[in-house]
Amino acid sequence: MTKTAEQTAESHVFEADVARLLHMMVHSVYSDRDVFLRELISNAADACEKLRYEAIETPSLLGADAENRITLTLDEESRQLAVEDNGIGMSRDEMIEALGTIARSGTRAFMERIEASKAAEGAQLIGQFGVGFYSCFMVAERVDVVSRRAGTQEAWTWTSDGKGSYSVSPATSLTEAPSRGTRIVLHLMEDAKQYTARWTVERIVKEQSGHVPVAIRLVEKPGKEPVQITDGTALWTKPKSDVSKEEYTDFYRGVSGQYDEPALTVHFRAEGRQEYTALAFIPGTQPFDMFDP
């Protein structure tokens, strides 16, 4: 199986914008490295949400594993951090499209803004242009992504050191690939080994991703039992009286990718012929592209 995978491995070169972006991620947005974990968790939650929508039409996609979750696995000895979800997963073509190219039209504006800004401001812009995944190269010398599209048997591996190229090949061991969803394994740099410490990772998750509507579990080391660190309860489903100002601010920052305070928070539940809950924020600062969308 391994020999076959090696024979069929495909090498690709990042498109020009991605290569340029990766260089800036490492050299310009270096001051707030914690942001990479928020972005990976956000992507994992999006994958779970996409599966939920597709499963409405095709319930068989869920199989016997209907509960969405995100699992973080720490391996201090090997200096690795893994972020795994059981969401929709990716096929080979989806993997190349999602991880090898940037299709968002605002990417060039993002890169120009980073080049002209201070590092701290650049970190605030990550996540607004669909480029959050690439922030993992701020802390990783190599990234392996193993994914299996829900409802399929094939699993694929994407590997890159973030220096200009990546490879895609069939997963060498289908039993080690997720039954569905995606596992991202970060081979951390020497000066980023703190991201294998439980207290560091747990602090970042609770500060920046505590309100992600998918339960997050933490495995302190390979072979240990997972411990749930967030319950996946969406903030807007909680009574207003049970939510603190700090929780609203953390949630606002998580969904907006900003680091300012919301100027106004609106949270209410309407009941009548239709019932719904609304949670809205007005940012404290105007977006940089407000007059040039």
N, C-alpha and C positions, 0 to 999 in steps of 0.2 A: 504493500500500500504506500509506504514511504517513497519507494523508488518511482512509482507511478506519479505521485504528487510532484516529485522533483522534475520529472520529465515534462509534466504539463504546466509547470509554473510559468506564468507570463510576467514579463517585466515591462513596466510602463514608466514614462517620464511625466512628472507633474506638468500641467499646463503652466504657462508663464506666470499668470497671476498668482497661482498657488505657490510656486517656488519663491516668488518675491514676498508673498505674505509670510511664509514660513521663516524666511530670513528676518523679517521685522518682528515676528512673534518672539524670537529668541533674543534679538538684540535691542528691541525698542520697548517691549512690554514686559520687561523682566522684573519690575519692582513689585508686582502683585501676582505672584505665581499661584496663590490659592485659587484664583478664579477658574483654573482648568477643571477642578473637581465639580464646581457648580455647573459648568457647561456640559460635562459628560453626563451628569445626573439629569440635567434638563433634557438632553437628547434621549436618554433612556426612558424618561417619563413620556416624551413625545411618541416613542416607539410603542409603548404600552397603550397609549391613548389611540394610536392608529389601529392597533389590533382590536381594541374595543369596538371601534366603528366598523371595521371590516367583519367582525364576528357577528354583528347584528344581521347582516345578510348571509354570512356563512358561519353558523355556530360551530361547525366541525373544526374550525381553526383553533379553538381553545382546547379541544381534546379533553383530557382528564385534569388539566392544570388550568383552572379558570381564574385563579387569583393572581393578579399582576404583582410583581415585586422587582426590586432592584437590590442586588447583593454586591457589597464591597468586600474584597478579600485581600488581606495584608500578608505579605511574606517578607519579613525583615531579613531573613538569611539570604534570600535570592535577590533582595532589593526590588521587589515587584509589587505593584498595586493593580488589582483587577476590578473592573466595573462591569457587572453583568446584569442584563435585563431579560425577561421572558416575554418581550413584546413581539412586534411583527417580524423582526429579522430582515435580512437582506439576501437577495440572490446575487449571483456573480455580477450581472450587469448593473444592478442597483448599487452594489458595493463600489464598482468603478466610477459610477456617476456621482455617488454621494461623497466618496472619500478622495477622488482623484481630480475632481473639477469643482469650480465655484460658479454656479449658474446665476447667483443673485446679482442684479444689475448695479446695486450700490457698492459692490466690492471695491471698485477703483476709488470711489469717494472715501471709503473706509481707510484704504491704504494711504491715500494722500493726507487724510486727517491725522493718522498715526505718525507719519513722517514729520508733520509740522507741529506735533503736540509734544507735551511732556509725557513721560512714561505712565504716570498715574492716570492722566486723562485717557491715554490709549487703552488702558485696562478697562475703563468704563465703557468703551465702545465695543468690546468683544461681546458677541451674542446678538448684536443688532443686525448682523449681515449674514447669518448662516455660516459663520466661520469658526464657531466655538470649538469644534472638534480639534482644530489645529493648535489650539492653545496648549494641548497636552505635550507638544514638543518643547515647551518651556522647561519641563521637568524630566522628560524621558529621552534617552538616547536611542531607543527603539520602541516601536509600538506594533503589537500584533492584534489584529481584529479577527475573531472567528464568529461567523454568523450563519444561521440557518433560517431561511424564510418559512414562516408558519405555513403548514400544509404541504411542505416538500420534504424530500429525503436528503437532498444534497446539502452539504455544508462547505463553506469557503473560507479561506484564510487570506487576509490582507496584511502585508508587512512593509514597514518603511522606517528608515532612520531620519526622515524629514529633511534629507539633504539633496533632494532633486528627483528621486525615483521611488517606485514602490512595486511590489510584486503581488500577484493574485494567483492562488492555486487551490485545488481541492483540499479540504481538511485532511491531514494525514491520518487522523483517527476519528471516525464518526462518533465513537462512543464518548470521546472527550469533548466534542462540540456540544453546545446547548441543544436540548431537544427542540427548542425554538428560541429565537431571539439572538442577542449579540453579547459577546464577551470581549471587552477591550483590556488587554494586558499591557501595562506600562512598565518597561524596563528602565527604572529610574536612574538618573545621573547620581554620581557620588554625593553631590551637594544637595540632593533632593530626597535623601533617604529618610528624612523626618516624616514623609508621607506614608511610611509603613508603621508609624506609631499610632496606636489606637486613639489616644487622647487628642492628637492633632487632627486626625481625620474626622473623629466624632464632633469636635468643635466646629470644623468648617461646615460639616453637613448641617448641624443644628443652626448655625448662624446664617447660612446662605441657601440651604435647600430644605429647611425644616417644614415647609408648607407644600412641598411637591405632593400631588394627590396620588402617590404610589408609595406603599410601605417600603422603607429602606432598612436592609439588614447589614450587619457587620460581622465578618469572620476574622477574628484576631490573628489567626495563623492557619495554614492549610491543615485540614483534619479536625479543626475545632467546630463546635456547634455555632450556627449563626445566632446573633443577638439582634433583636429589632431595636433600632434607635429612633425611628420616626414611625408614626402609625398610619401615614398616608391619608389622614383626614383633611379634606380640602378646607381651607380657612373660611370660605364663603358659606360652608354648611354649618358653621358653629354660630351660636347665638352671639349677637354683638357684644353683650355684656361679658362674655367669656374671653374676648380677644383684647389683648393689651395694645397700647400704641406702638410698643416695640415690635410686636408680632406683625402688625399692619405694615410697619416700615420695612421689616425684613422681607415680607412677602412682596411688597412693591418693588424693592430692589432686585429681588430674584426674577420677577417676570419682566421687568423693564430693562435690566442690565445697567441701571444707573446706580449712583451712590449718593444721590441727594435725598432730601426729605420730601414726601408728598405735600403739596400745598393744601390739598383738600382730599379727604377720604369720605366716600359715600358708601354706606353699607345698610341695606334694608331688605325686608322680606314683604312681599305683597301677596295678599290672599283675597280670593274672590272667584270670579268666573275662571280666571287663570291665576295660577300660583307660580311665583318665581322669586328668586333671590338675586339681588344686584350688589356687586362690589366694584366700585370704580375709584380711580385715583386721578387727580390732576397733578402733573409733575411740578416740582418746585423750580426747575430750570427748563428753558425752552430747548427743544432738540436742535442740534446744529444745522439740520437740513430743513428746518421749519418753513423757510421761504424758498426752498429749492428742492422739492420732493423728487 
